[in-house]
Amino acid sequence: MKSRVIFASLVLGLGLMTFKADAATTTNTDDSPAATKPASAMLVNGSEKQFASYFEQHVTKFVRNTNWQNFMSVVSLYNQNPAAVLTISPADRAKFNEAAAQVNNQLAKQHNAEASRWMGQANHTARMINFLWDLNQSLSEHSDIQ
């Protein structure tokens, strides 16, 4: 009986040590800001269509504006192929940033929770696209130096 208790204790101890070792090796080391944001924080995975529908219902005048078309064309391109936004000309990038500012202004005028949520997503998407542009520019400048 004594040997069974010792054997059971030994097996239990080894089992706990193995579990503790596995837990220590599976820690999440991604502390980037993107790691804490859910996918719904951006206009991706079809949400850009819901965003366009919201605008068509609530901000009908702005939808007919070329700034709206500039904004949505870049966001749609980003959703289809994120690397494709890197080919956009600097002039079109400036138009996109102007359009993004106007989209945020239109959403700020709405004064409701849904508009606030869309504004956050549109702003985060625009910031991500600009980040890609800035990163691509700095990488191309760095490769020109070498």
Salt bridges, closest charged atoms under 4 A:
ASP92 OD1 - LYS95 NZ 3.97
